[in-house]
Each structure stands twice: as C-alpha cells, then as structure tokens.
Amino acid sequence: MTEEGSASRRTVLQAAALALPLAAVRGTAANSAPAVGLIGCGGRGGSLAAALLEATDARLVAMCDLFGEQIARAKERIGIQSPKEYEDLNELLASDVDAVIIATPPFVHADHFEAAVKAGKHIYIEKPAAVTVEDCKRIMRAADSADREVNITMGYQRRYAKTYKKAKQVHDSGVIGDVRMAHAHFLKTGPSPRVSAERTRPQTHIDKVKRWHIWKDLGGDLIVENNVHCIDVLNWFIGGHPLSAVGRGARTAGRAGDMRDNNNVVYEYEGGVLASLAGSTLGSNSYREVHEQFFGTNGMIETSELHWRHYRGRGDDVLEKAERSTTLDSMEAFVRRIAEGRPENTGVRGVESTLTAILGQMAMDARGEVTWDEMMAG
C-alpha cells in the first residue's frame, strides 16, 4: 500500500470510528446465521438472493429497491414473504443487518459501496465495480478504508468455484510450464434486434435505472458489463493486470441503446504474454460458449462455468465437469467467511479486473493501443 493510500485509509477510519458502530459486525457469532439485506432486486439481485438461501443458512431479512414491483417479483421468485422492504438504501443500511448484497446498476455502484462501507456492513457487490475510472478509484479507496473485520467480496464468482480452484492449483504447480499465451471468449445470445425510441438516452435518474443495461455510460458496454468475468480469470491466472490493450468492437445488430454487440481485444501482460478476448451477443437460438484457456510450454488448462480441462498431450486429456453453479459457490464462501470470522477484502483486486475491461473499451474507442498508465492518469 502506498503512503498516500495508508493516509487515506487512516483518515477515513478515524472518521468512521466516530460515526459507525461496528458491534453488529463484530458481534456476529461464529455459529449464528448472518442477517442479509438485498439492495437491488432485479434479475441478478433475485438470482443472488436465491443462491444465498439455497447454499447457506443466512437469513434474507431486508430488501431494497426503488420499485416496489421489483421487490414483489423477487420475493415471489425466491419464495420468501417476510423481509422488511425499503425504498431508501440508507434506511436498510441503518438497520441491524450483518451484510448486504449490492446488485444495483453499475453506474451507481460507487455511491452504494461507499455507503455500505461507511455503515460497517459485510458486502457482496456485483461486478463490474463501476463504469468509469474515477468511480473505480472511489471504490478502491473505500475498500482500502474498510475495517479489516469486514468481509468484502466482488461478484467474480468463478474465483470460488471448485473447478476453477482445482484448475488454478494445477496451474500454480507448474506442470504446464510457463504460460506463453491465453485466450478467453464469452459468446452468447443477445436481445432481439429492434429499433425503438430507446435510442434516446434517458435523462432522469429513474429512467437511467430502468434502462441502464443498453447504455455504455450506465452499464459499461459489453466488455465491461459482461466479458469482465473472463477478464478476471485472465488476470487471476496470469498474475496481475495487463500493461496495455489494443482492440476493435462493433454494433451490427441494430439494437436499442449504444452497447457494442461484438468485440475483440488483445491484452499484453508482463513478460510479453498476450491474452486475446472475444465477446459477442450475436449468437442465435440460445447459443452460449464461455471459457478461458492458458497455453504453457508443457500443456494447456481450460476453465469454464461447466468444466475444467487439462490437456497434457495426445490421448492424455483430463476433463472434470462442474457440480453446480458458480454463484452457489461464491455465496457459500461469502457467508462462511462471515460466520467463521475470516474476512477477505477483494475490493482492490476486483476493481483491477473492471479497470482491465475499461482499458479494453478505451482501446476500442481509440482504435489503437492504450496503456494502463495512460488510463490511470486520465
């Protein structure tokens, strides 16, 4: 940590100590079920809440959303009737919940994350961290300022999946040798092409929240909002963020908004290692193919939501299928860390993966090479 970062952390912690009781966090007994509040009850929020209840003994005691119908749909989907309902997230954060899940639109993540850190809650925040470099830096500062007894997890759920962890162990053992090249792609079906009045950017906050998913400055473009899962795996296995990126992207399907529907980016990491990323929402008939590959001098490791694979040579290929959803694994790990008093703080690391995606977006916008240092200095 830099001296500036340390000073920033001390300043915020001193201010927080005057205003924030952390007794609720520290008082969570090792054998008690954490009380959790959901902030953002849309599709992803509902999925995370359902996974929380399926994979853990945590109690979902509060739900917050600007739209009551979102809360009602989420409650029906996950089969729960009793949680308290809030429209103002600050009221939920002032309650006695131990932890919060933040599944709001990415363009408001920095505000919501800072508020949750200030309230002293354990935090699970969905990816991407944010959609701008400035907001990413805000989240890094807030994560660094958080009390070290607070668990902060960013929603890169592959980090917690058993298949991914096994693949990483094999990778770290050195059996495939030095990684010389990596590749990832996230190819899937997108919304039906259409031309509508939604090409006009929303102006009010309510309209932005309702339509964030089709606008780059609200959702972060395809590479930031979606492909960032694969990018996080690239950074994880290669061992850090890239030095630079070049790329191209396009909009070809005539959909509403301004999101790209396909992109190709090449990242350069330390040691000249190149990692290529292909993303697309042009697949038809529910097509989906998502995986990452790491090519070493003595073999290849492939990871995906469905399996991990170790290619060692002709006729020597091991493949193991995943037992369950990576979201279940990540929710289980989040709650277990709270219950056992073994917090982790993945805020800075998670932001770096989002920044890697933003770097790729900037390279596509510039139609040329953009370096990490240039991005961070901007």
Disulfide bonds with the S-S distance in Angstrom:
none
